[in-house]
Amino acid sequence: MASVTPLHRAPAPEPPALHARAMDNLRFIRDTMEAAGAFTAVSGWGMVAVGIIATVAATVASAQHSVLRAIYVWIVAAILAPCVSLWAIVRKARRANVPLLSGPGRKFLLSFSPPMLVGALLTVVLYRAGVVEAIPGMWLLLYGTAVVAGGAFSVRIVPVMGICFMLAGTLALFTPATWNDWIMGAAFGGLHIAFGIPIARRHGG
Amino acid sequence: MAKHGTARDDRRPVGDLRTVRGKSDGSAAAGARADALDRLIHERLRLGIVSALAVNDALSFSDLKKLMKTTDGNLSVHARKLEEAEYITCTKSFEGRMPKTEYRLTAVGRRALERYLDHMEALIRATRER
């Protein structure tokens, strides 16, 4: 007769400690807030304001007699527009009671900044090389790249806008330099306004 | 956030924490705090709804559904419970011909979430100080 070996029941796993559950709950709340934060990361009204600045800049730049002077006009707009946009983003974050540099906000900034810094550097390089006609196309391409990269952490409409900017940049690089101001106006002005209004309406301002 | 409990979950007492208290922690302070937990908000899906609304002015039913990765039925049952407790408000309207349901967090709901966060932090502090 075969010997009977008593079966040892494996001890039941210890339930997780109370503080571990509390930490898990806090992590869940933070993750949910971060994921939901994508709904509020970009200010639609800020984009509309940037679009208006760009439309004014396009009008002024097209009245200039040289490409270089038009570039100066765009540089002034490029300094003013981010200030307005940042102010709108801060205002929106405060109103929604969301920390600005946590979660998607931080990811957006980290992804958006590198192409913008490259754009600033290449502006100096192309200016010194005397290839100012290529600057608008390069700006549009790199701004589009920055928006696509940053938009990966935002609502779907944001990267779509970035792709439109990249297409406008490609167009500007392969068309006569005299078209540049109009392409820049249509892209920086028109696209910001066209995409900014639905973002403001659907995603809290 | 893969799965959420069903609407039946809230019929149970907030036993998860109480059961664990006796077995592994034994901290009277932590236990007392666990007892004071808001049952309504403790359920995962409802906690998720309140947390998501805390960082948005308003969210539509479909936004919340996508965010919580849950079903229409489950979301509406849990949202109704929060609405009955006046933690959230629900507005129904039409966008063109499409019906639109939007949820907003009320001041009562925001306070409940803050209280819940305080409880969680206090629990962690209490068990660390032990």
HADDOCK unambig.tbl for C-alpha pairs under 7 A between the chains (distance, minus, plus):
assign (segid A and resid 15 and name CA) (segid B and resid 20 and name CA) 6.47 0.50 0.50
assign (segid A and resid 17 and name CA) (segid B and resid 20 and name CA) 6.70 0.50 0.50
assign (segid A and resid 17 and name CA) (segid B and resid 24 and name CA) 6.02 0.50 0.50
assign (segid A and resid 17 and name CA) (segid B and resid 25 and name CA) 6.64 0.50 0.50
assign (segid A and resid 18 and name CA) (segid B and resid 17 and name CA) 6.41 0.50 0.50
assign (segid A and resid 18 and name CA) (segid B and resid 20 and name CA) 6.37 0.50 0.50
assign (segid A and resid 18 and name CA) (segid B and resid 21 and name CA) 6.43 0.50 0.50
assign (segid A and resid 18 and name CA) (segid B and resid 25 and name CA) 6.68 0.50 0.50
assign (segid A and resid 19 and name CA) (segid B and resid 123 and name CA) 6.04 0.50 0.50
assign (segid A and resid 19 and name CA) (segid B and resid 124 and name CA) 4.79 0.50 0.50
assign (segid A and resid 19 and name CA) (segid B and resid 127 and name CA) 6.25 0.50 0.50
assign (segid A and resid 22 and name CA) (segid B and resid 120 and name CA) 5.13 0.50 0.50
assign (segid A and resid 22 and name CA) (segid B and resid 123 and name CA) 6.77 0.50 0.50
assign (segid A and resid 22 and name CA) (segid B and resid 124 and name CA) 6.55 0.50 0.50
assign (segid A and resid 29 and name CA) (segid B and resid 48 and name CA) 6.58 0.50 0.50
assign (segid A and resid 29 and name CA) (segid B and resid 51 and name CA) 5.85 0.50 0.50
assign (segid A and resid 32 and name CA) (segid B and resid 48 and name CA) 6.13 0.50 0.50
assign (segid A and resid 32 and name CA) (segid B and resid 51 and name CA) 6.36 0.50 0.50
assign (segid A and resid 32 and name CA) (segid B and resid 52 and name CA) 5.95 0.50 0.50
assign (segid A and resid 33 and name CA) (segid B and resid 51 and name CA) 5.70 0.50 0.50
assign (segid A and resid 33 and name CA) (segid B and resid 52 and name CA) 5.19 0.50 0.50
assign (segid A and resid 33 and name CA) (segid B and resid 55 and name CA) 6.29 0.50 0.50
assign (segid A and resid 36 and name CA) (segid B and resid 52 and name CA) 5.29 0.50 0.50
assign (segid A and resid 36 and name CA) (segid B and resid 67 and name CA) 6.93 0.50 0.50
assign (segid A and resid 37 and name CA) (segid B and resid 55 and name CA) 6.20 0.50 0.50
assign (segid A and resid 40 and name CA) (segid B and resid 56 and name CA) 6.80 0.50 0.50
assign (segid A and resid 96 and name CA) (segid B and resid 55 and name CA) 5.69 0.50 0.50
assign (segid A and resid 96 and name CA) (segid B and resid 56 and name CA) 5.87 0.50 0.50
assign (segid A and resid 96 and name CA) (segid B and resid 57 and name CA) 6.33 0.50 0.50
assign (segid A and resid 97 and name CA) (segid B and resid 55 and name CA) 6.47 0.50 0.50
assign (segid A and resid 98 and name CA) (segid B and resid 55 and name CA) 5.86 0.50 0.50
assign (segid A and resid 204 and name CA) (segid B and resid 56 and name CA) 6.98 0.50 0.50
assign (segid A and resid 204 and name CA) (segid B and resid 57 and name CA) 6.00 0.50 0.50
